[in-house]
Amino acid sequence: MKARFFVVLIIGVLAAGSALAKEPIRLDASSDAAAESSWKQMIESVSAAKKQKLLLAMLQINLDGVNSAYEVVGNPELQGFGIARVKDRVAGLDADEIIELGSRTSGAEIRIQSVQ
């Protein structure tokens, strides 16, 4: 009886641990500092390929509605791209949701060229 209880307890702990580990990091927009901290955790928790997509999405969200480089030059707020600037738009989102939001934004076209 004790052995069966112990086995069930171990299985329960392992199942709970794996369920918790799969919970994605969500952006905490309660303050600029919280947004920066949760963003950093999110960036560090994803693969290199997803990290690139996530950073591109953050840039796209920052540039949403911007149509030219002239707008960026003329608006000091646009000259510093960061998660704090758009934290209210991405509040509570996980990495996949931020990437999806970035793909739906309109604004300046962003081209990525690899240097070889």
Backbone as a chain_set.jsonl record, in Angstrom:
{"seq": "MKARFFVVLIIGVLAAGSALAKEPIRLDASSDAAAESSWKQMIESVSAAKKQKLLLAMLQINLDGVNSAYEVVGNPELQGFGIARVKDRVAGLDADEIIELGSRTSGAEIRIQSVQ", "coords": {"N": [[0.829, -1.199, 0.0], [1.889, 1.277, 0.864], [3.962, 1.498, -0.985], [2.572, 1.712, -3.392], [1.226, 4.146, -2.979], [3.442, 5.846, -2.844], [4.454, 5.623, -5.46], [2.324, 6.708, -6.928], [2.386, 9.28, -5.876], [4.908, 10.184, -6.785], [4.49, 10.114, -9.587], [2.473, 12.033, -9.772], [3.849, 14.35, -8.915], [5.807, 14.557, -10.92], [4.172, 14.915, -13.178], [2.93, 17.338, -12.54], [5.167, 18.993, -12.464], [6.065, 18.905, -15.141], [3.906, 20.096, -16.397], [4.004, 22.674, -15.378], [6.457, 23.521, -16.367], [5.954, 23.848, -19.059], [4.485, 26.108, -19.318], [4.29, 29.114, -20.988], [6.394, 32.053, -20.979], [5.055, 35.144, -20.193], [4.527, 38.547, -21.167], [5.021, 40.976, -18.762], [3.455, 43.854, -18.171], [3.208, 45.688, -16.154], [4.893, 47.703, -15.347], [7.56, 49.749, -16.727], [10.037, 48.658, -16.002], [9.31, 46.056, -15.216], [8.351, 45.113, -17.651], [10.691, 45.167, -19.211], [12.226, 43.301, -17.779], [10.679, 40.899, -17.953], [10.664, 40.643, -20.701], [13.37, 40.206, -21.221], [13.68, 37.711, -19.959], [11.981, 36.232, -21.585], [13.241, 36.384, -24.102], [15.619, 35.058, -23.51], [14.704, 32.509, -23.119], [13.989, 31.245, -25.46], [14.666, 29.562, -28.619], [17.427, 30.215, -30.902], [16.492, 30.783, -33.489], [13.798, 31.438, -33.02], [14.197, 33.584, -31.362], [15.232, 35.512, -33.115], [12.945, 35.936, -34.702], [11.243, 36.937, -32.749], [12.517, 39.301, -31.907], [12.413, 40.705, -34.32], [9.637, 40.93, -34.562], [9.102, 42.599, -32.369], [10.362, 44.924, -33.241], [8.792, 45.433, -35.524], [6.323, 45.948, -34.312], [6.971, 48.219, -32.861], [7.371, 49.934, -34.997], [4.899, 50.153, -36.115], [2.575, 51.704, -38.141], [4.371, 53.616, -38.977], [5.658, 55.143, -41.818], [7.939, 55.972, -43.133], [11.51, 56.601, -43.067], [11.902, 59.22, -42.488], [9.915, 59.905, -40.69], [10.803, 58.567, -38.433], [13.213, 59.898, -37.91], [12.217, 62.437, -37.37], [10.748, 62.093, -35.04], [11.494, 61.845, -31.816], [10.648, 59.888, -29.989], [10.455, 57.584, -31.478], [13.043, 56.909, -31.935], [14.281, 55.272, -30.145], [14.03, 52.03, -29.878], [12.271, 49.736, -28.033], [10.973, 47.358, -25.663], [9.523, 48.559, -23.648], [8.318, 50.778, -24.775], [6.197, 49.721, -26.238], [4.818, 48.187, -24.479], [2.17, 48.144, -23.498], [0.712, 47.246, -25.657], [1.535, 44.65, -25.958], [1.035, 43.418, -23.609], [0.769, 40.713, -21.416], [1.073, 38.838, -23.423], [2.553, 35.898, -24.939], [5.644, 34.632, -26.393], [5.046, 33.497, -28.959], [2.604, 34.728, -29.512], [3.344, 37.411, -29.605], [5.018, 37.377, -31.84], [3.13, 36.719, -33.776], [1.445, 38.977, -33.618], [3.254, 40.927, -34.48], [3.513, 40.172, -37.141], [1.133, 41.004, -38.171], [1.146, 43.739, -38.196], [1.203, 47.035, -39.65], [3.207, 49.203, -41.542], [6.482, 50.604, -41.827], [8.507, 48.889, -44.166], [10.444, 46.109, -43.373], [13.541, 44.802, -43.937], [15.684, 42.069, -43.839], [19.01, 41.348, -44.157], [21.463, 38.946, -44.548], [24.834, 38.953, -43.639], [27.549, 37.826, -45.377]], "CA": [[0.0, 0.0, 0.0], [2.788, 2.441, 0.927], [4.698, 1.571, -2.249], [1.641, 2.216, -4.409], [1.036, 5.572, -2.684], [4.68, 6.529, -3.208], [4.519, 5.662, -6.922], [1.321, 7.674, -7.364], [2.891, 10.599, -5.491], [5.994, 10.532, -7.715], [3.876, 10.397, -10.887], [1.783, 13.321, -9.633], [4.85, 15.424, -8.856], [6.392, 14.684, -12.259], [3.166, 15.484, -14.081], [2.77, 18.753, -12.19], [6.39, 19.681, -12.867], [6.103, 19.071, -16.598], [2.854, 21.053, -16.765], [4.496, 24.008, -15.035], [7.582, 23.855, -17.239], [5.473, 24.169, -20.391], [3.788, 27.403, -19.298], [5.161, 30.108, -21.631], [6.624, 33.336, -20.303], [4.181, 36.201, -20.716], [5.082, 39.866, -20.903], [4.455, 41.701, -17.629], [3.464, 45.271, -18.541], [2.803, 46.493, -14.999], [5.784, 48.868, -15.314], [8.615, 49.632, -17.734], [11.056, 47.736, -15.48], [8.745, 44.705, -15.285], [8.306, 44.751, -19.063], [12.071, 44.879, -19.623], [12.647, 42.073, -17.121], [9.993, 39.742, -18.529], [11.137, 40.563, -22.085], [14.689, 39.577, -21.174], [13.445, 36.299, -19.665], [11.364, 35.631, -22.766], [14.289, 36.296, -25.125], [16.593, 34.043, -23.092], [14.084, 31.185, -23.014], [13.629, 30.702, -26.772], [15.757, 29.159, -29.506], [18.025, 31.315, -31.67], [15.603, 31.117, -34.607], [12.62, 32.121, -32.486], [14.683, 34.863, -30.83], [15.294, 36.435, -34.243], [11.567, 36.276, -35.05], [10.685, 37.731, -31.659], [13.118, 40.641, -32.002], [11.84, 41.333, -35.515], [8.251, 41.283, -34.231], [9.138, 43.771, -31.49], [10.689, 46.049, -34.112], [7.614, 45.706, -36.345], [5.299, 46.548, -33.457], [7.449, 49.577, -32.595], [7.257, 50.735, -36.224], [3.529, 50.096, -36.614], [2.052, 53.0, -38.562], [5.448, 54.456, -39.506], [5.738, 54.914, -43.254], [9.224, 56.339, -43.729], [12.608, 56.91, -42.153], [11.751, 60.619, -42.1], [9.101, 59.92, -39.479], [11.657, 58.127, -37.322], [14.148, 60.99, -37.635], [11.476, 63.576, -36.836], [10.052, 61.769, -33.803], [12.457, 61.279, -30.861], [10.093, 58.695, -29.348], [10.702, 56.437, -32.356], [14.468, 56.688, -32.107], [14.709, 54.243, -29.208], [13.107, 50.901, -29.939], [12.361, 48.858, -26.878], [9.718, 46.745, -25.287], [8.78, 49.476, -22.771], [7.538, 51.678, -25.62], [5.007, 49.044, -26.751], [4.416, 47.209, -23.464], [0.716, 48.058, -23.358], [0.18, 46.48, -26.801], [1.923, 43.24, -25.854], [0.816, 42.995, -22.218], [0.203, 39.391, -21.209], [1.296, 37.945, -24.568], [3.756, 35.075, -24.917], [6.509, 34.852, -27.563], [4.336, 33.187, -30.206], [1.566, 35.744, -29.721], [4.032, 38.648, -30.003], [5.444, 37.158, -33.228], [1.92, 36.787, -34.604], [1.041, 40.389, -33.643], [4.211, 41.616, -35.337], [3.246, 39.857, -38.545], [-0.101, 41.679, -38.588], [1.285, 45.192, -38.132], [1.49, 47.733, -40.901], [4.167, 50.285, -41.339], [7.684, 50.556, -42.641], [8.938, 47.55, -44.553], [11.694, 45.73, -42.728], [14.261, 43.778, -44.698], [16.844, 41.525, -43.134], [20.015, 40.773, -45.045], [22.54, 38.31, -43.816], [26.157, 39.33, -44.118], [28.335, 36.61, -45.543]], "C": [[0.87, 1.259, 0.0], [3.54, 2.618, -0.39], [3.813, 2.136, -3.351], [1.414, 3.719, -4.228], [2.255, 6.374, -3.129], [4.8, 6.671, -4.728], [3.528, 6.694, -7.461], [1.778, 9.097, -7.045], [3.985, 11.064, -6.454], [5.424, 10.9, -9.081], [3.168, 11.743, -10.849], [2.748, 14.484, -9.631], [5.476, 15.637, -10.232], [5.417, 15.312, -13.247], [2.973, 16.968, -13.805], [3.981, 19.547, -12.627], [6.459, 19.907, -14.36], [5.037, 20.05, -17.066], [3.315, 22.477, -16.484], [5.614, 24.438, -15.981], [7.116, 24.29, -18.627], [4.744, 25.513, -20.449], [4.71, 28.462, -19.906], [5.294, 31.378, -20.79], [5.746, 34.378, -20.984], [4.754, 37.555, -20.317], [4.305, 40.558, -19.792], [4.576, 43.19, -17.927], [3.06, 46.17, -17.381], [3.682, 47.731, -14.814], [6.821, 48.685, -16.426], [9.663, 48.613, -17.295], [10.564, 46.287, -15.555], [8.696, 44.223, -16.728], [9.701, 44.374, -19.554], [12.544, 43.552, -19.04], [11.984, 40.844, -17.742], [10.39, 39.552, -19.996], [12.481, 39.839, -22.134], [14.544, 38.076, -20.892], [12.893, 35.573, -20.885], [12.424, 35.388, -23.845], [15.27, 35.169, -24.789], [16.019, 32.627, -23.114], [13.78, 30.529, -24.362], [14.871, 30.333, -27.578], [16.279, 30.374, -30.274], [17.116, 31.751, -32.817], [14.374, 31.88, -34.121], [13.006, 33.486, -31.916], [14.733, 35.906, -31.939], [13.891, 36.882, -34.644], [10.938, 37.183, -34.005], [11.228, 39.161, -31.681], [12.579, 41.399, -33.213], [10.399, 41.769, -35.244], [8.198, 42.515, -33.346], [9.456, 45.031, -32.295], [9.488, 46.432, -34.966], [6.511, 46.387, -35.529], [5.692, 47.984, -33.117], [7.248, 50.482, -33.8], [5.846, 50.725, -36.822], [3.019, 51.501, -36.918], [3.094, 53.952, -39.1], [5.63, 54.123, -40.978], [7.075, 55.264, -43.874], [10.263, 56.596, -42.645], [12.526, 58.361, -41.679], [10.917, 60.753, -40.823], [9.928, 59.534, -38.254], [12.606, 59.25, -36.918], [13.434, 62.159, -36.961], [10.781, 63.326, -35.513], [11.023, 61.105, -32.821], [11.951, 60.012, -30.159], [10.375, 57.436, -30.162], [12.184, 56.091, -32.477], [15.043, 55.676, -31.118], [13.7, 53.114, -29.196], [13.332, 50.013, -28.725], [10.983, 48.333, -26.514], [8.884, 47.692, -24.421], [7.877, 50.401, -23.585], [6.218, 51.05, -26.069], [4.411, 48.06, -25.736], [2.906, 47.064, -23.329], [0.078, 47.261, -24.499], [0.466, 44.994, -26.683], [1.729, 42.681, -24.441], [0.158, 41.619, -22.161], [0.426, 38.402, -22.345], [2.545, 37.092, -24.345], [4.522, 35.305, -26.229], [5.776, 34.596, -28.877], [3.274, 34.237, -30.522], [2.176, 37.083, -30.142], [4.49, 38.529, -31.463], [4.248, 37.285, -34.162], [1.424, 38.228, -34.716], [1.969, 41.185, -34.557], [3.939, 41.375, -36.809], [1.993, 40.554, -39.07], [0.026, 43.194, -38.61], [1.567, 45.77, -39.505], [2.445, 48.863, -40.594], [5.344, 50.116, -42.258], [8.048, 49.106, -42.952], [10.296, 47.28, -43.934], [12.317, 44.591, -43.538], [15.478, 43.355, -43.901], [17.756, 40.893, -44.161], [21.078, 40.128, -44.189], [23.858, 38.713, -44.47], [26.995, 38.06, -44.203], [29.73, 36.931, -45.988]], "O": [[0.623, 2.191, -0.764], [3.735, 3.74, -0.857], [4.264, 2.952, -4.155], [1.41, 4.474, -5.2], [2.122, 7.448, -3.716], [5.204, 7.723, -5.223], [3.866, 7.468, -8.356], [1.582, 10.011, -7.846], [3.981, 12.217, -6.886], [5.836, 11.899, -9.671], [3.258, 12.514, -11.804], [2.495, 15.501, -10.277], [5.655, 16.777, -10.661], [5.805, 16.151, -14.06], [2.864, 17.766, -14.736], [3.839, 20.669, -13.114], [6.864, 20.979, -14.808], [5.25, 20.767, -18.044], [3.044, 23.385, -17.27], [5.695, 25.609, -16.35], [7.827, 25.034, -19.303], [4.424, 25.993, -21.537], [5.804, 28.687, -19.39], [4.414, 31.717, -19.998], [5.71, 34.469, -22.211], [5.383, 37.694, -19.268], [3.085, 40.707, -19.871], [5.682, 43.731, -17.937], [2.615, 47.297, -17.599], [3.256, 48.703, -14.189], [6.946, 47.601, -16.995], [10.127, 47.804, -18.098], [11.327, 45.393, -15.92], [8.968, 43.054, -17.001], [9.865, 43.366, -20.241], [13.191, 42.766, -19.731], [12.659, 39.855, -18.025], [10.446, 38.421, -20.479], [12.701, 38.971, -22.979], [15.217, 37.262, -21.524], [13.286, 34.445, -21.181], [12.486, 34.306, -24.427], [15.697, 34.423, -25.67], [16.772, 31.653, -23.125], [13.358, 29.373, -24.401], [15.985, 30.745, -27.252], [15.645, 31.43, -30.289], [16.982, 32.944, -33.088], [13.959, 32.857, -34.745], [12.223, 34.433, -31.983], [14.326, 37.051, -31.737], [13.664, 38.065, -34.898], [10.184, 38.096, -34.342], [10.475, 40.117, -31.494], [12.32, 42.6, -33.133], [9.992, 42.857, -35.653], [7.349, 43.385, -33.542], [8.875, 46.088, -32.048], [9.19, 47.617, -35.121], [5.847, 47.301, -36.018], [4.837, 48.869, -33.088], [6.981, 51.674, -33.641], [5.635, 51.237, -37.921], [3.032, 52.376, -36.053], [2.742, 55.005, -39.632], [5.744, 52.953, -41.345], [7.336, 54.899, -45.02], [9.937, 56.782, -41.473], [13.019, 58.695, -40.602], [11.188, 61.611, -39.982], [9.767, 60.107, -37.176], [12.785, 59.523, -35.731], [13.997, 62.8, -36.074], [10.265, 64.268, -34.911], [11.343, 59.926, -32.976], [12.75, 59.157, -29.778], [10.517, 56.349, -29.602], [12.53, 55.069, -33.07], [16.196, 55.271, -31.259], [12.64, 53.223, -28.58], [14.455, 49.598, -28.439], [9.964, 48.818, -27.007], [7.655, 47.63, -24.46], [6.792, 50.767, -23.132], [5.229, 51.757, -26.261], [3.6, 47.206, -26.094], [2.415, 45.966, -23.069], [-0.984, 46.666, -24.319], [-0.263, 44.17, -27.235], [2.211, 41.592, -24.128], [-0.88, 41.391, -22.782], [0.014, 37.247, -22.246], [3.475, 37.505, -23.653], [4.087, 36.087, -27.074], [5.877, 35.396, -29.808], [3.076, 34.589, -31.685], [1.589, 37.806, -30.947], [4.36, 39.482, -32.232], [4.353, 37.895, -35.226], [1.023, 38.657, -35.798], [1.506, 42.028, -35.326], [4.115, 42.273, -37.633], [1.814, 40.679, -40.282], [-0.917, 43.874, -39.013], [2.091, 45.1, -40.395], [2.46, 49.4, -39.486], [5.222, 49.548, -43.344], [7.914, 48.22, -42.108], [11.187, 48.129, -43.97], [11.688, 43.562, -43.782], [16.207, 44.186, -43.36], [17.348, 40.025, -44.933], [21.538, 40.715, -43.21], [23.967, 38.797, -45.694], [27.13, 37.32, -43.229], [30.541, 36.025, -46.18]]}, "num_chains": 1, "name": "protein.A"}
